């Protein structure tokens, strides 16, 4: 589970949050909540949500296939 601080000046934020919402559990906080430490309800709610299925790691296979193609093309 990810409890995160919203940062509207981060260009990657919408993509990261969309991915987190798709594959996991996440909840955003605004800066004032974070500063005050006022996020116990959000944290409890986040922890009570159903656990998603684990993400299947495939990056190592993708990297190996890419390197194989690159090295055998010579």
PyMOL commands that place a pseudoatom at each C-alpha (Angstrom):
pseudoatom trace, name=CA, resn=UNK, resi=1, chain=A, elem=C, hetatm=0, pos=[0.000, 0.000, 0.000]
pseudoatom trace, name=CA, resn=UNK, resi=2, chain=A, elem=C, hetatm=0, pos=[1.177, 3.516, -0.850]
pseudoatom trace, name=CA, resn=UNK, resi=3, chain=A, elem=C, hetatm=0, pos=[0.159, 6.663, 0.980]
pseudoatom trace, name=CA, resn=UNK, resi=4, chain=A, elem=C, hetatm=0, pos=[1.587, 9.522, -1.071]
pseudoatom trace, name=CA, resn=UNK, resi=5, chain=A, elem=C, hetatm=0, pos=[1.808, 13.302, -1.003]
pseudoatom trace, name=CA, resn=UNK, resi=6, chain=A, elem=C, hetatm=0, pos=[0.311, 14.940, -4.088]
pseudoatom trace, name=CA, resn=UNK, resi=7, chain=A, elem=C, hetatm=0, pos=[2.780, 17.121, -5.955]
pseudoatom trace, name=CA, resn=UNK, resi=8, chain=A, elem=C, hetatm=0, pos=[1.110, 18.835, -8.862]
pseudoatom trace, name=CA, resn=UNK, resi=9, chain=A, elem=C, hetatm=0, pos=[4.443, 20.165, -10.137]
pseudoatom trace, name=CA, resn=UNK, resi=10, chain=A, elem=C, hetatm=0, pos=[5.743, 16.628, -10.799]
pseudoatom trace, name=CA, resn=UNK, resi=11, chain=A, elem=C, hetatm=0, pos=[5.039, 15.754, -14.442]
pseudoatom trace, name=CA, resn=UNK, resi=12, chain=A, elem=C, hetatm=0, pos=[5.214, 12.011, -13.769]
pseudoatom trace, name=CA, resn=UNK, resi=13, chain=A, elem=C, hetatm=0, pos=[2.587, 12.135, -11.006]
pseudoatom trace, name=CA, resn=UNK, resi=14, chain=A, elem=C, hetatm=0, pos=[-0.528, 11.353, -13.110]
pseudoatom trace, name=CA, resn=UNK, resi=15, chain=A, elem=C, hetatm=0, pos=[1.148, 8.340, -14.703]
pseudoatom trace, name=CA, resn=UNK, resi=16, chain=A, elem=C, hetatm=0, pos=[2.551, 6.956, -11.466]
pseudoatom trace, name=CA, resn=UNK, resi=17, chain=A, elem=C, hetatm=0, pos=[-0.754, 7.400, -9.632]
pseudoatom trace, name=CA, resn=UNK, resi=18, chain=A, elem=C, hetatm=0, pos=[-2.698, 5.801, -12.503]
pseudoatom trace, name=CA, resn=UNK, resi=19, chain=A, elem=C, hetatm=0, pos=[-0.344, 2.800, -12.399]
pseudoatom trace, name=CA, resn=UNK, resi=20, chain=A, elem=C, hetatm=0, pos=[-0.590, 2.530, -8.604]
pseudoatom trace, name=CA, resn=UNK, resi=21, chain=A, elem=C, hetatm=0, pos=[-4.384, 2.622, -8.791]
pseudoatom trace, name=CA, resn=UNK, resi=22, chain=A, elem=C, hetatm=0, pos=[-4.356, -0.077, -11.466]
pseudoatom trace, name=CA, resn=UNK, resi=23, chain=A, elem=C, hetatm=0, pos=[-2.023, -2.552, -9.754]
pseudoatom trace, name=CA, resn=UNK, resi=24, chain=A, elem=C, hetatm=0, pos=[-2.169, -1.779, -6.060]
pseudoatom trace, name=CA, resn=UNK, resi=25, chain=A, elem=C, hetatm=0, pos=[-3.647, 0.234, -3.272]
pseudoatom trace, name=CA, resn=UNK, resi=26, chain=A, elem=C, hetatm=0, pos=[-2.884, 3.929, -2.932]
pseudoatom trace, name=CA, resn=UNK, resi=27, chain=A, elem=C, hetatm=0, pos=[-4.257, 7.078, -1.356]
pseudoatom trace, name=CA, resn=UNK, resi=28, chain=A, elem=C, hetatm=0, pos=[-3.183, 10.658, -1.944]
pseudoatom trace, name=CA, resn=UNK, resi=29, chain=A, elem=C, hetatm=0, pos=[-2.735, 13.332, 0.689]
pseudoatom trace, name=CA, resn=UNK, resi=30, chain=A, elem=C, hetatm=0, pos=[-2.486, 17.065, 0.269]
pseudoatom trace, name=CA, resn=UNK, resi=31, chain=A, elem=C, hetatm=0, pos=[0.465, 18.984, 1.692]
pseudoatom trace, name=CA, resn=UNK, resi=32, chain=A, elem=C, hetatm=0, pos=[-1.536, 20.354, 4.636]
pseudoatom trace, name=CA, resn=UNK, resi=33, chain=A, elem=C, hetatm=0, pos=[-2.565, 16.869, 5.773]
pseudoatom trace, name=CA, resn=UNK, resi=34, chain=A, elem=C, hetatm=0, pos=[1.008, 15.676, 5.564]
pseudoatom trace, name=CA, resn=UNK, resi=35, chain=A, elem=C, hetatm=0, pos=[2.343, 18.684, 7.471]
pseudoatom trace, name=CA, resn=UNK, resi=36, chain=A, elem=C, hetatm=0, pos=[-0.256, 18.293, 10.229]
pseudoatom trace, name=CA, resn=UNK, resi=37, chain=A, elem=C, hetatm=0, pos=[0.152, 14.527, 10.373]
pseudoatom trace, name=CA, resn=UNK, resi=38, chain=A, elem=C, hetatm=0, pos=[-3.593, 14.319, 9.804]
pseudoatom trace, name=CA, resn=UNK, resi=39, chain=A, elem=C, hetatm=0, pos=[-3.873, 11.167, 7.711]
pseudoatom trace, name=CA, resn=UNK, resi=40, chain=A, elem=C, hetatm=0, pos=[-4.830, 8.401, 10.128]
pseudoatom trace, name=CA, resn=UNK, resi=41, chain=A, elem=C, hetatm=0, pos=[-8.255, 7.872, 8.501]
pseudoatom trace, name=CA, resn=UNK, resi=42, chain=A, elem=C, hetatm=0, pos=[-6.694, 7.638, 5.036]
pseudoatom trace, name=CA, resn=UNK, resi=43, chain=A, elem=C, hetatm=0, pos=[-4.061, 5.195, 6.266]
pseudoatom trace, name=CA, resn=UNK, resi=44, chain=A, elem=C, hetatm=0, pos=[-6.618, 2.970, 8.001]
pseudoatom trace, name=CA, resn=UNK, resi=45, chain=A, elem=C, hetatm=0, pos=[-8.835, 2.971, 4.910]
pseudoatom trace, name=CA, resn=UNK, resi=46, chain=A, elem=C, hetatm=0, pos=[-5.881, 2.129, 2.696]
pseudoatom trace, name=CA, resn=UNK, resi=47, chain=A, elem=C, hetatm=0, pos=[-4.812, -0.793, 4.877]
pseudoatom trace, name=CA, resn=UNK, resi=48, chain=A, elem=C, hetatm=0, pos=[-8.344, -2.219, 4.969]
pseudoatom trace, name=CA, resn=UNK, resi=49, chain=A, elem=C, hetatm=0, pos=[-8.696, -2.382, 1.189]
pseudoatom trace, name=CA, resn=UNK, resi=50, chain=A, elem=C, hetatm=0, pos=[-8.484, -5.773, -0.464]
pseudoatom trace, name=CA, resn=UNK, resi=51, chain=A, elem=C, hetatm=0, pos=[-4.984, -6.820, -1.451]
pseudoatom trace, name=CA, resn=UNK, resi=52, chain=A, elem=C, hetatm=0, pos=[-4.503, -6.986, -5.222]
pseudoatom trace, name=CA, resn=UNK, resi=53, chain=A, elem=C, hetatm=0, pos=[-2.881, -9.944, -6.940]
pseudoatom trace, name=CA, resn=UNK, resi=54, chain=A, elem=C, hetatm=0, pos=[0.920, -9.708, -7.007]
pseudoatom trace, name=CA, resn=UNK, resi=55, chain=A, elem=C, hetatm=0, pos=[2.509, -8.206, -10.104]
pseudoatom trace, name=CA, resn=UNK, resi=56, chain=A, elem=C, hetatm=0, pos=[4.281, -10.805, -12.212]
pseudoatom trace, name=CA, resn=UNK, resi=57, chain=A, elem=C, hetatm=0, pos=[7.905, -9.699, -12.646]
pseudoatom trace, name=CA, resn=UNK, resi=58, chain=A, elem=C, hetatm=0, pos=[8.805, -9.826, -16.328]
pseudoatom trace, name=CA, resn=UNK, resi=59, chain=A, elem=C, hetatm=0, pos=[11.412, -7.075, -16.691]
pseudoatom trace, name=CA, resn=UNK, resi=60, chain=A, elem=C, hetatm=0, pos=[14.335, -9.493, -16.471]
pseudoatom trace, name=CA, resn=UNK, resi=61, chain=A, elem=C, hetatm=0, pos=[12.974, -11.573, -19.362]
pseudoatom trace, name=CA, resn=UNK, resi=62, chain=A, elem=C, hetatm=0, pos=[12.308, -8.466, -21.455]
pseudoatom trace, name=CA, resn=UNK, resi=63, chain=A, elem=C, hetatm=0, pos=[15.849, -7.208, -20.836]
pseudoatom trace, name=CA, resn=UNK, resi=64, chain=A, elem=C, hetatm=0, pos=[17.376, -10.600, -21.719]
pseudoatom trace, name=CA, resn=UNK, resi=65, chain=A, elem=C, hetatm=0, pos=[15.377, -10.804, -24.960]
pseudoatom trace, name=CA, resn=UNK, resi=66, chain=A, elem=C, hetatm=0, pos=[16.404, -7.269, -25.916]
pseudoatom trace, name=CA, resn=UNK, resi=67, chain=A, elem=C, hetatm=0, pos=[20.071, -7.965, -25.227]
pseudoatom trace, name=CA, resn=UNK, resi=68, chain=A, elem=C, hetatm=0, pos=[19.918, -11.258, -27.123]
pseudoatom trace, name=CA, resn=UNK, resi=69, chain=A, elem=C, hetatm=0, pos=[18.473, -9.530, -30.192]
pseudoatom trace, name=CA, resn=UNK, resi=70, chain=A, elem=C, hetatm=0, pos=[21.026, -6.739, -29.942]
pseudoatom trace, name=CA, resn=UNK, resi=71, chain=A, elem=C, hetatm=0, pos=[24.003, -9.067, -29.571]
pseudoatom trace, name=CA, resn=UNK, resi=72, chain=A, elem=C, hetatm=0, pos=[22.973, -11.571, -32.217]
pseudoatom trace, name=CA, resn=UNK, resi=73, chain=A, elem=C, hetatm=0, pos=[22.303, -8.888, -34.839]
pseudoatom trace, name=CA, resn=UNK, resi=74, chain=A, elem=C, hetatm=0, pos=[26.049, -8.214, -35.157]
for i in range(1, 74): cmd.bond("trace and resi %d" % i, "trace and resi %d" % (i + 1))
show_as sticks, trace
zoom trace
